[in-house]
Amino acid sequence: MNLSQSFLIFIAITFSAAIQAENITRGPYLQQGSHDSTILRWRTETPSIGKVWYGKKATRLKSHAVETVATLYHEIKLENLNPKTRYHYAIGSESQSKPATDKEHFFITSPRPGKAKPTRIWVIGDSGTANDDANAVYQAYRDYNGDRYTDLWLMLGDNAYTHGTDEQYQAAVFDTYPEILSQSPLWPTIGNHDAKSIDTSNQSGVYYDLFTLPKNGEVGGAPSGTEAYYSFDYGNIHFLCLASISVDRSVGAEMYQWAKKDLENSKAKWLITFFHHPTYTKGSHDSDKDLQLIEMRENYLPLLEKYGADLVLSGHSHSYERSYLVDGHYGHSHTLDSKAHFLDGGDGRIDGDGAYTKATNGLGSNEGSVNIVAGSSGKVSKMGGKVTLDHPVMFLSLLELGSLVIDVKSNQMNVVFLNEKGESKDHFTIVKKH
């Protein structure tokens, strides 16, 4: 072998090693999707300067954005995008040539704030088991959803069992949901298992490392100054994410003052709130006994109801529990007065007793909310060997695996609980009068 041949072999091996070294080990996944920007994140085996090619046609990715330094953990914000527009993209490194096409990776920007658009939201809770149950719930939703685009999705905490480590997040989130991660923005909240690997006081740990959340009001809402809790707008829907663990939950504390300011300023038509520890449950946890649950009900539910919350979503109990249209019940379960606290004691179904109806075409104070425990996306369980599932505020309680599918269109919200077999086991509708 001559010197020239040896040099060519060396170059080939080096190039091959470089390509291999830049292999993607996590992602891509979408964060902070808005009407004019989105953030793309991914991880590589060795440091590289990340690059994103993007455009409105999969065969013509004519725009690009590049990082300034080499890293393993890549994060690029695409800006100056058009609302309600599909963008295709490809990720790689600055040293790579532009890809010819990429049809699998795309996202659709949201409408301008306040503008209505038919919106599909997927919601999972306590999904972090990285097992066949979680996979079945995800596949059931994919089959149900078909070719429809998922505009955004929520995780209700306990996203990675049992200690929220990086390895557990890799298995329970990034290896389990790769398709939807690469196409639809994910909005998570902290569960008690996620909290085991973080320090909220200084915003450090796995959860904070993995997610880029709008602490400065980047996607609408009041700046919270922390990624532990935040808010954002999607068209005419306002989302409020609270932290039910790792923060002070008392009335008047920082989170409370921020939430009050945020809700006072919201001009949205719909309000969806989400956090991990439920206001009402008799599943694998008991809202009459557990401190976090009691405080979220006593301290925050009055605030949420005052400012017109439509849905109050949580997990923690590994079951599905759905309330009537309720307002003003902040005590223990035995204090419930159906005549005083149920604004509508029916099933909320258009094909049943009729939809839950609200008088205000917007966020009306104390017009009732539906509280849902959706903590069965990875497992169902009975704490202490038993579960009663008999909280009197609930219309329906099920010990079944599943997820929530929420569709919002104009003045109507439809909610479905879809089990792991793809069966609709509950549904209801909220209608706001024009």
FENZI-V677806 format. One line per field, one symbol per residue. phi: phi as a letter, one per 30 degrees, with the letter a starting at -180 (. if undefined). psi: psi as a letter, one per 30 degrees, with the letter a starting at -180 (. if undefined). burial: 1 if it has 9 or more other ideal C-beta (glycine too) atoms within 8 Angstrom, else 0. Layout:
phi->???
psi->???
burial->???
This chain:
phi->.ddddddddddddddddddddcedcaidbcbhdbdbaaccbabbdbdaddbbcaadbdcbddcabbdcbdadccabccbhdcdhbdbcabcabdddddddaacdcabbddddejddaebcbcbbbhcddhbddddddddddddddidddddabcccjhdadcbiddddddddcddcbdddddbbdcbcbdcdddddcbbddbhbjdedddcccddcidbjiddciaddbabacbhccccbccccbibdcddjdeddddddddddcdcdcbbccbaddddbabcdbbddbdeeddddddccdedddeciecbbcabiddacbbdddbaicccdddcdbeddccdaccdicecbdjddccdcdlcddhcjbccbcbcbdbacacdiibachbdddddbbbcbdlbcbcccbhcbbcbbccddcicdcaaabcbcdd
psi->kleeeeeeeeeeeeeeeeeefgkkfkalkklhkafgllkkklklelkljlkkkllfkfgiifllkklflklejkjkkklhlklhkkkllklblffllkleljffjllklllkkfkkkkkkkkkkkhfhfhaeeeeeeeeeeeeeebgkkjellkkglhfjlfghleeeeeefdefeheeeeffkkkjllkleeeffgljfeghlleefeekjlifghfhllkkfgkgeklllkjcgkkkjjljglgljglkfleeeeeeeeeeefkglekjkkkleklekkhbfljffekeeeeeeeeeeeeeeeeggkekjklbdkilkkklajlkgjfaleffkjeeefjfjgafgkegcfllkkkfkibjkkhgklkkkjhghfflkljkgflkehhkffkekkkikkalkjkkkjcgkkkkkjklffgkjflklkkkkk.
burial->00000100100000000100110100111111111111111111000111111110010010011110001001111100101110111111110000100100111111100010101111111111110011111101110110000111111111111001100111111101000111111111111111111101001011110010111010111101011111111111111111111010100010111111111001011111111111111111101001011111111111111111111111111111111111101000100100001111010110000011110100110011111111111110001000101010110011111111111100011111111100001111111110
